Amino acid sequence: MQRSLLAAGILVGALSAALSSRPALAQQSKVGDWTIEKRTQDTHCNASRGYKDKEDENRDYVIVITYSDKAIVIVMIYDGWEWDKVGEILRADVGTDDADIMKKAKWEVMDKTTVRGIFEYDQSIMDRLSKAKRLTLDFEDDDDDSIEMQIPRAGEALAALKFCEENRK
């Protein structure tokens, strides 16, 4: 009996050592079809959601939201975009289905299908996003590239994101 306990103890110790030598896995949870995660290579937690729109040639739509006490970052990916210049700064009005968030906000082209907006942290932006079902970007002089992204359960996702931020490792 004591030999079995000793063997079990040695096995547990060996497993603990093996597991602790592996890189840390991401903190991750789901809220509907949103993924809330703190990846090991990131400083902050992210909330992301992706979907295909049958009414738009089954194109991919992805949104990623992260924030700190200094900034809110929103990345939008749409495979219908074909931006030419990485690093180009675009201007777009940002809104939701029931509120304007910001006029002529700056968005940086990250690649041919991706733009990123970095905004000074403002709780009123987070409040508007949490109540929204859709997020819109209305690009100046470019109706073809303006977009409406579905963000159902955004309030729950942002609450989970806040929890992740408060408990990140």
Backbone hydrogen bonds, N-H to C=O, Kabsch-Sander energy under -0.5 kcal/mol:
donor,donor_aa,acceptor,acceptor_aa,energy
5,L,1,M,-2.2
6,L,2,Q,-2.6
7,A,3,R,-2.7
8,A,4,S,-2.6
9,G,5,L,-2.6
10,I,6,L,-2.4
11,L,7,A,-2.4
12,V,8,A,-2.7
13,G,9,G,-2.3
14,A,10,I,-2.4
15,L,11,L,-2.7
16,S,12,V,-2.8
17,A,13,G,-2.3
18,A,14,A,-2.3
19,L,15,L,-2.9
20,S,16,S,-2.5
21,S,17,A,-1.0
22,R,19,L,-1.0
27,Q,38,K,-1.8
29,S,36,I,-2.6
31,V,34,W,-2.0
34,W,31,V,-2.4
35,T,48,S,-2.8
36,I,29,S,-2.9
37,E,35,T,-0.5
37,E,46,N,-2.5
38,K,27,Q,-2.4
39,R,37,E,-0.5
42,D,39,R,-1.6
46,N,37,E,-3.1
47,A,65,I,-2.6
48,S,35,T,-2.5
49,R,63,I,-2.2
50,G,33,D,-0.5
51,Y,61,Y,-2.5
53,D,59,R,-2.0
54,K,52,K,-0.7
56,D,53,D,-1.7
57,E,54,K,-0.6
58,N,53,D,-1.5
59,R,53,D,-0.8
59,R,56,D,-1.9
61,Y,51,Y,-2.7
62,V,77,I,-2.4
63,I,49,R,-2.5
64,V,75,V,-2.4
65,I,47,A,-3.0
66,T,73,V,-2.3
68,S,71,A,-2.7
72,I,119,F,-2.9
73,V,66,T,-3.1
74,I,117,G,-2.5
75,V,64,V,-2.8
76,M,115,V,-2.6
77,I,62,V,-2.9
78,Y,113,T,-2.4
79,D,60,D,-1.8
81,W,78,Y,-1.9
83,W,112,K,-2.2
86,V,84,D,-0.7
87,G,109,V,-3.2
88,E,85,K,-1.9
90,L,88,E,-0.6
90,L,107,W,-3.4
92,A,105,A,-2.0
93,D,138,D,-2.2
94,V,102,M,-3.3
95,G,136,T,-1.9
96,T,99,A,-3.3
97,D,134,R,-0.9
101,I,94,V,-2.8
102,M,94,V,-1.9
105,A,92,A,-2.4
107,W,90,L,-2.4
108,E,116,R,-3.1
109,V,88,E,-2.6
110,M,108,E,-0.5
110,M,114,T,-2.6
111,D,114,T,-1.2
114,T,111,D,-1.2
115,V,76,M,-2.4
116,R,108,E,-2.3
117,G,74,I,-2.9
119,F,72,I,-3.0
119,F,117,G,-0.5
121,Y,70,K,-2.1
125,I,122,D,-1.3
126,M,122,D,-1.4
127,D,123,Q,-2.5
128,R,124,S,-2.2
129,L,125,I,-2.6
130,S,126,M,-2.3
131,K,127,D,-1.0
132,A,128,R,-0.6
132,A,129,L,-1.1
135,L,149,M,-2.8
136,T,95,G,-3.2
137,L,147,I,-2.5
138,D,93,D,-2.6
139,F,137,L,-0.7
140,E,91,R,-2.2
142,D,139,F,-1.6
145,D,142,D,-0.8
146,S,142,D,-0.7
146,S,143,D,-0.6
147,I,137,L,-2.3
149,M,135,L,-3.4
151,I,133,K,-3.2
154,A,132,A,-0.6
154,A,151,I,-1.1
155,G,130,S,-0.7
157,A,153,R,-2.3
158,L,154,A,-3.0
159,A,155,G,-1.8
160,A,156,E,-2.3
161,L,157,A,-2.3
162,K,158,L,-2.3
163,F,159,A,-2.2
164,C,160,A,-2.5
165,E,161,L,-2.6
166,E,162,K,-2.4
167,N,163,F,-1.2
168,R,165,E,-0.8
